[in-house]
Amino acid sequence: MAKYELGQKKVFKPKAKSPLKKPQDPDSFVLRALLQASPHYLSGNYLAERLKMSRVGVWARIDKLRKAGLSIEASQNRGYRLAGEPDLLVKPLLNAWLKECGVSLPFYLLKNTDSTNSEAERLLASGQKAPFVVLSHQQEEGRGRMGRKWHSPKGGNLYLSLAFRPNAELVKFRNFTLWQGISIGQLLKDQTGIKDLSVKWPNDIFYNNQKLAGMLTEASIDCDQVRSMVFGFGLNVNSSAKSFPKEIRDCSTTLKDLSGKNWRVHELAAKIIKVSLQAARECLEQNIDDKLKQKWQEMDYLYGKRVKIRNGQETFSGKALGIDSSGGLRIKLRNGRERIVQAGEVNLH
């Protein structure tokens, strides 16, 4: 359970509002109100008036939320206070955070799945209207680029996939993953205060030489039209890299390892979903190529470093010089010539 900073235990006094006419989701309303009041207490009378129910009814609603895993304190003459949240995502709290962020879309929260990308693909195939998001407490077969497995243990990390049906030209999405990486990377820097986060071409977020997050975009393409697309994102949040398998332990990190504290996974999930949706809209509605080149320079993990590239059976090395307008990685070879890499595995040399 991640505890919030206690602060002063004052009573929060929201602006007076009329009762809800048709509360669609009382649990979400209660949690949004508690979030807005945090870290202070919120009057039970206020909740009762807004929900048009008795104080006993409010208590029953609070008790239900506690049983779902939320830490809600009660104090006589003060009311209720959201004191903490679990590391595992809880549907009512995630829904409340999404509404706080102004995001309205269907989401599926699973205890376990093979892969959130695979589940999103199955939902798309069944006709589910997009966009929507799939999240899971853990993945049995979480995957990254080139068939790699993404370590996805239960507890405190984020595994999510956003599904789209853009029905748009492929060229609009040629830099989709890069733009998502820059957008989410900047959000994480702003939210955590960890300024040295960078993006490793084409789909990882790094801190120094350690991976913090990974992305995987998979699309269904027909005649140069992107019909459907799934963007998968995994972020190491409140776990410790010390618990990871030996082969990835030294090259991985988590937000908790970097900051020494727990992070609110519901808030992070909601804000990442919001930023990812916005990044997708920007790809569809704007020409982002020039803006991407500029912003990539600010967060480029590889720039100026010696790298080795493996593309199929070919392996070569050179110096990374950023990206071109197509999103390809610019490599200065030993003979002084420049080569553009559109795909392949890139590691420091």
C-alpha positions as CSV (number, residue, x, y, z in Angstrom):
1,M,0.0,0.0,0.0
2,A,1.5,3.4,-1.0
3,K,0.8,5.9,1.7
4,Y,0.3,9.6,0.8
5,E,2.1,12.4,2.6
6,L,-0.1,13.1,5.6
7,G,0.2,16.9,5.7
8,Q,-2.2,18.8,7.9
9,K,-5.4,16.9,8.7
10,K,-7.7,19.8,7.9
11,V,-11.2,19.6,6.5
12,F,-11.5,20.4,2.8
13,K,-14.3,22.8,2.0
14,P,-15.4,22.5,-1.7
15,K,-17.4,25.1,-3.4
16,A,-21.1,24.5,-2.9
17,K,-22.8,22.7,-5.8
18,S,-26.3,21.4,-6.4
19,P,-26.9,17.6,-5.9
20,L,-26.0,15.4,-8.8
21,K,-29.1,14.9,-11.0
22,K,-28.1,11.5,-12.3
23,P,-24.9,10.2,-10.8
24,Q,-23.7,7.7,-13.3
25,D,-20.9,6.3,-11.1
26,P,-21.2,7.1,-7.4
27,D,-17.9,5.3,-6.6
28,S,-16.1,7.4,-9.2
29,F,-17.6,10.6,-7.8
30,V,-16.7,9.8,-4.2
31,L,-13.1,9.0,-5.2
32,R,-12.8,12.2,-7.4
33,A,-14.0,14.3,-4.5
34,L,-11.5,12.6,-2.2
35,L,-8.7,13.1,-4.7
36,Q,-9.5,16.8,-5.0
37,A,-9.6,17.1,-1.2
38,S,-6.4,15.2,-0.6
39,P,-4.5,15.3,1.8
40,H,-7.4,16.9,3.8
41,Y,-10.6,15.4,5.0
42,L,-13.9,15.8,3.1
43,S,-17.2,16.1,4.9
44,G,-19.5,13.2,4.8
45,N,-22.4,15.7,4.7
46,Y,-21.0,17.1,1.5
47,L,-20.9,13.6,-0.1
48,A,-24.4,12.8,1.1
49,E,-25.9,16.0,-0.3
50,R,-24.2,15.6,-3.6
51,L,-25.2,12.0,-4.0
52,K,-28.6,12.5,-2.5
53,M,-28.2,9.7,-0.1
54,S,-28.0,9.3,3.7
55,R,-24.8,9.4,5.7
56,V,-25.2,5.7,6.3
57,G,-25.4,5.2,2.5
58,V,-22.1,7.2,2.1
59,W,-20.5,5.0,4.8
60,A,-21.6,1.9,2.9
61,R,-20.1,3.3,-0.3
62,I,-16.8,4.1,1.5
63,D,-16.8,0.6,3.0
64,K,-17.2,-0.9,-0.4
65,L,-14.2,1.1,-1.7
66,R,-12.1,0.0,1.2
67,K,-12.9,-3.7,0.4
68,A,-11.7,-3.0,-3.1
69,G,-8.2,-2.2,-1.6
70,L,-8.3,1.6,-1.0
71,S,-7.2,3.2,2.3
72,I,-9.8,5.7,3.3
73,E,-9.6,7.1,6.8
74,A,-12.7,8.3,8.7
75,S,-12.6,10.9,11.5
76,Q,-15.4,12.2,13.6
77,N,-16.4,15.8,12.7
78,R,-13.9,15.8,9.8
79,G,-15.2,13.2,7.4
80,Y,-13.2,11.0,5.1
81,R,-9.7,11.1,3.6
82,L,-8.0,9.1,0.9
83,A,-4.8,8.0,2.8
84,G,-3.3,5.7,0.3
85,E,-3.8,3.4,-2.6
86,P,-2.7,-0.1,-3.5
87,D,0.1,-0.9,-6.0
88,L,-2.3,-3.1,-7.9
89,L,-4.7,-1.1,-10.1
90,V,-8.3,-0.8,-8.8
91,K,-11.0,-0.1,-11.3
92,P,-13.0,2.6,-9.4
93,L,-9.8,4.6,-8.6
94,L,-8.5,4.4,-12.2
95,N,-11.8,5.5,-13.5
96,A,-11.7,8.5,-11.1
97,W,-8.2,9.5,-12.2
98,L,-9.2,9.2,-15.9
99,K,-12.1,11.5,-15.3
100,E,-9.9,13.9,-13.3
101,C,-7.6,14.0,-16.4
102,G,-10.6,14.6,-18.7
103,V,-10.3,11.2,-20.4
104,S,-13.4,9.3,-21.4
105,L,-12.8,5.9,-23.1
106,P,-13.6,2.3,-22.4
107,F,-10.9,0.4,-20.4
108,Y,-10.4,-3.3,-19.5
109,L,-8.5,-4.0,-16.3
110,L,-7.3,-7.6,-16.1
111,K,-5.7,-9.6,-13.3
112,N,-3.5,-11.5,-15.7
113,T,-3.2,-12.0,-19.5
114,D,-0.7,-13.3,-22.0
115,S,-0.1,-9.8,-23.4
116,T,-2.1,-6.5,-23.2
117,N,-1.3,-6.0,-26.9
118,S,-2.6,-9.5,-27.8
119,E,-5.8,-8.9,-25.7
120,A,-6.3,-5.5,-27.5
121,E,-5.9,-7.2,-30.9
122,R,-8.5,-9.8,-29.9
123,L,-10.9,-7.1,-28.9
124,L,-10.4,-5.2,-32.1
125,A,-11.0,-8.4,-34.1
126,S,-14.3,-8.9,-32.1
127,G,-15.5,-5.5,-33.2
128,Q,-14.8,-3.4,-30.1
129,K,-15.1,0.3,-30.8
130,A,-11.8,2.2,-30.6
131,P,-10.0,3.9,-29.0
132,F,-9.9,1.8,-25.8
133,V,-7.3,0.7,-23.4
134,V,-6.3,-2.7,-21.9
135,L,-4.4,-2.9,-18.6
136,S,-3.2,-5.9,-16.6
137,H,-1.7,-6.5,-13.2
138,Q,0.8,-8.9,-14.9
139,Q,1.6,-10.5,-18.3
140,E,2.6,-14.1,-18.9
141,E,4.0,-13.3,-22.4
142,G,4.6,-9.6,-22.4
143,R,6.7,-8.8,-25.5
144,G,8.9,-6.2,-27.0
145,R,10.5,-5.6,-30.3
146,M,12.1,-8.4,-32.3
147,G,10.3,-11.1,-30.3
148,R,11.9,-10.2,-26.9
149,K,10.0,-10.9,-23.7
150,W,9.0,-8.0,-21.4
151,H,9.4,-9.0,-17.8
152,S,6.0,-8.4,-16.3
153,P,5.7,-9.4,-12.7
154,K,2.6,-8.7,-10.6
155,G,2.7,-5.6,-8.3
156,G,3.2,-1.9,-8.9
157,N,4.2,-1.7,-12.5
158,L,2.2,-0.6,-15.5
159,Y,1.4,-2.8,-18.5
160,L,-1.1,-1.2,-20.9
161,S,-2.1,-1.1,-24.5
162,L,-4.1,1.5,-26.4
163,A,-6.1,0.4,-29.5
164,F,-7.0,2.6,-32.4
165,R,-8.8,2.4,-35.8
166,P,-7.3,5.4,-37.6
167,N,-8.1,4.3,-41.2
168,A,-5.5,6.8,-42.4
169,E,-2.4,6.9,-44.6
170,L,0.6,4.9,-43.4
171,V,2.8,7.9,-43.8
172,K,1.0,9.8,-41.0
173,F,2.1,7.1,-38.6
174,R,5.6,6.4,-39.7
175,N,7.0,8.2,-36.6
176,F,4.2,7.2,-34.3
177,T,6.3,5.2,-31.8
178,L,9.0,7.9,-31.7
179,W,6.5,10.6,-31.1
180,Q,4.9,8.5,-28.3
181,G,8.3,8.0,-26.7
182,I,9.1,11.7,-26.7
183,S,5.6,12.6,-25.4
184,I,5.5,10.1,-22.6
185,G,9.2,10.6,-21.8
186,Q,8.6,14.3,-21.2
187,L,5.5,13.6,-19.1
188,L,7.6,11.3,-16.9
189,K,10.3,13.9,-16.5
190,D,7.7,16.5,-15.5
191,Q,5.8,14.2,-13.1
192,T,8.8,12.7,-11.4
193,G,11.4,15.4,-11.5
194,I,13.9,12.9,-12.9
195,K,15.5,15.1,-15.5
196,D,18.0,12.7,-17.0
197,L,15.4,10.5,-18.7
198,S,16.1,10.0,-22.4
199,V,14.6,8.1,-25.3
200,K,16.6,5.3,-27.0
201,W,15.8,4.8,-30.7
202,P,13.3,3.5,-31.5
203,N,11.2,2.4,-28.5
204,D,12.8,2.6,-25.1
205,I,13.0,5.2,-22.2
206,F,16.3,5.1,-20.4
207,Y,18.0,6.6,-17.4
208,N,21.7,6.6,-18.0
209,N,22.4,3.1,-19.3
210,Q,19.3,1.4,-17.7
211,K,15.9,0.8,-19.3
212,L,12.9,2.2,-17.5
213,A,10.1,1.7,-20.0
214,G,9.5,0.1,-23.4
215,M,7.0,0.5,-26.2
216,L,5.7,-1.7,-29.0
217,T,3.4,-0.6,-31.8
218,E,1.7,-3.2,-34.0
219,A,-0.6,-2.3,-36.9
220,S,-2.9,-3.9,-39.5
221,I,-2.1,-2.2,-42.8
222,D,-4.1,-2.5,-46.1
223,C,-3.0,-0.8,-49.3
224,D,-0.9,1.8,-47.4
225,Q,-3.8,2.5,-45.0
226,V,-3.5,1.8,-41.3
227,R,-6.8,0.1,-40.4
228,S,-6.1,-0.7,-36.8
229,M,-3.2,-0.2,-34.5
230,V,-2.2,-1.2,-30.9
231,F,0.4,0.8,-28.9
232,G,1.8,-1.2,-26.0
233,F,3.6,0.5,-23.1
234,G,5.4,-1.0,-20.1
235,L,6.8,1.1,-17.2
236,N,8.8,-0.1,-14.2
237,V,7.2,1.8,-11.3
238,N,7.2,0.5,-7.7
239,S,9.2,-2.8,-8.2
240,S,12.9,-3.0,-7.7
241,A,15.4,-4.0,-10.4
242,K,17.1,-6.2,-7.8
243,S,14.1,-8.6,-8.1
244,F,14.4,-8.9,-11.9
245,P,15.9,-11.9,-13.7
246,K,19.7,-11.9,-13.6
247,E,20.1,-11.3,-17.4
248,I,18.3,-7.9,-17.2
249,R,18.9,-6.8,-13.6
250,D,21.9,-4.6,-14.3
251,C,20.5,-2.9,-17.4
252,S,17.1,-2.1,-15.9
253,T,15.7,0.4,-13.4
254,T,12.4,1.5,-11.9
255,L,11.0,4.8,-10.8
256,K,11.2,3.6,-7.2
257,D,14.9,2.7,-7.6
258,L,15.6,6.2,-9.1
259,S,13.6,8.2,-6.6
260,G,13.6,6.1,-3.4
261,K,9.8,6.4,-3.0
262,N,6.6,4.8,-4.2
263,W,4.5,6.3,-7.0
264,R,0.7,6.4,-7.5
265,V,0.2,4.0,-10.3
266,H,-3.4,5.0,-11.0
267,E,-2.4,8.7,-11.5
268,L,0.5,7.7,-13.7
269,A,-1.7,5.3,-15.8
270,A,-4.3,8.0,-16.4
271,K,-1.8,10.7,-17.3
272,I,0.1,8.4,-19.7
273,I,-3.2,7.3,-21.4
274,K,-4.1,11.0,-21.8
275,V,-0.7,11.9,-23.3
276,S,-0.7,8.9,-25.6
277,L,-4.2,9.7,-26.9
278,Q,-3.0,13.3,-27.6
279,A,0.1,12.1,-29.3
280,A,-2.0,9.8,-31.6
281,R,-4.2,12.7,-32.5
282,E,-1.2,14.8,-33.3
283,C,0.1,12.2,-35.7
284,L,-3.2,12.0,-37.4
285,E,-4.0,15.7,-37.7
286,Q,-0.5,17.3,-38.0
287,N,2.8,17.0,-39.8
288,I,5.0,16.2,-36.8
289,D,8.2,15.4,-38.6
290,D,10.0,18.8,-38.0
291,K,8.8,19.1,-34.4
292,L,9.9,15.5,-33.8
293,K,13.4,16.2,-35.0
294,Q,13.7,19.2,-32.7
295,K,12.3,17.4,-29.6
296,W,14.3,14.3,-30.3
297,Q,17.5,16.2,-30.0
298,E,16.5,17.2,-26.4
299,M,16.0,13.6,-25.3
300,D,18.2,11.5,-27.6
301,Y,20.0,8.8,-25.6
302,L,22.2,7.7,-28.5
303,Y,23.4,11.0,-29.9
304,G,27.2,11.2,-30.2
305,K,27.7,7.7,-29.0
306,R,29.4,4.8,-30.8
307,V,26.8,2.1,-31.6
308,K,26.6,-1.3,-33.2
309,I,23.6,-2.0,-35.5
310,R,22.4,-5.5,-36.4
311,N,19.9,-5.7,-39.2
312,G,19.1,-9.2,-40.3
313,Q,22.4,-10.8,-41.2
314,E,24.3,-7.5,-41.5
315,T,26.2,-5.9,-38.6
316,F,28.0,-2.6,-38.7
317,S,29.0,0.2,-36.3
318,G,29.3,4.0,-36.3
319,K,28.4,7.1,-34.5
320,A,24.8,8.1,-33.8
321,L,23.8,11.5,-35.1
322,G,20.1,11.7,-34.3
323,I,17.2,11.1,-36.7
324,D,16.2,12.3,-40.1
325,S,12.7,13.5,-41.1
326,S,11.5,9.9,-41.7
327,G,12.5,8.9,-38.2
328,G,15.4,6.9,-39.4
329,L,18.6,6.7,-37.2
330,R,21.5,8.6,-38.8
331,I,24.8,6.8,-38.4
332,K,28.2,8.2,-39.4
333,L,30.3,5.3,-40.6
334,R,34.1,5.0,-40.1
335,N,34.7,6.1,-43.7
336,G,32.9,9.3,-43.0
337,R,29.8,8.5,-44.9
338,E,26.3,8.7,-43.4
339,R,23.8,5.9,-43.4
340,I,20.2,5.9,-42.4
341,V,18.9,3.0,-40.4
342,Q,15.1,2.3,-40.6
343,A,15.1,-0.9,-38.6
344,G,17.3,-3.1,-36.6
345,E,18.8,-3.7,-33.2
346,V,21.0,-0.9,-31.8
347,N,23.4,-1.2,-28.9
348,L,26.2,0.9,-27.5
349,H,29.6,-0.2,-29.0
